[in-house]
């Protein structure tokens, strides 16, 4: 069996810099490469629905809010992996495409919200269904036991850098 790209890079570094422990590259390098591959596979589904990763994330956050499928722009930043600076651009594009609308919040004329339109609700429901099937197919390459073990390891490792938040964080749609 031939070595993968990460193993070849490690071997070259070990030859050139035997004084440096290159073993972390075995995990970090493979995670980095795998993240790029997985991101591209996820983006295939988003593109089929006319979305980018950020737009999918915003629509998913609105859908998860429950009826009437709306959140304030600041809340969207808390419930997505999109930065507050990028939220406005995403909302502008989604509004232009007729998938969201900006309006005054119910019960508070000062509050502004972003809400899914009927078209936006249809798009996110279709995209999310296909997205979950895609993720299932990608994860099935590992097998159930390995996937469960990996989820536990990644959950524990991520918690060291990003403690869980009440009601915030990643869209979970990805």
Secondary structure, DSSP 4 states (H G I P E B T S, - for coil): ----HHHHHHHHHHHH-TTS--THHHHHHHHHHHHHHHHHHHHHHHHHTT--HHHHHHHHHHHHT-TTTEE-HHHHHHTSSS-HHHHHHHHHHHHHTTSEEEEEPTT-TT-EEEEE-HHHHHHHHHHHHHHHHHHHHHHHTT-HHHHHHHHHHHHHHHHTTS---SS-S--S--
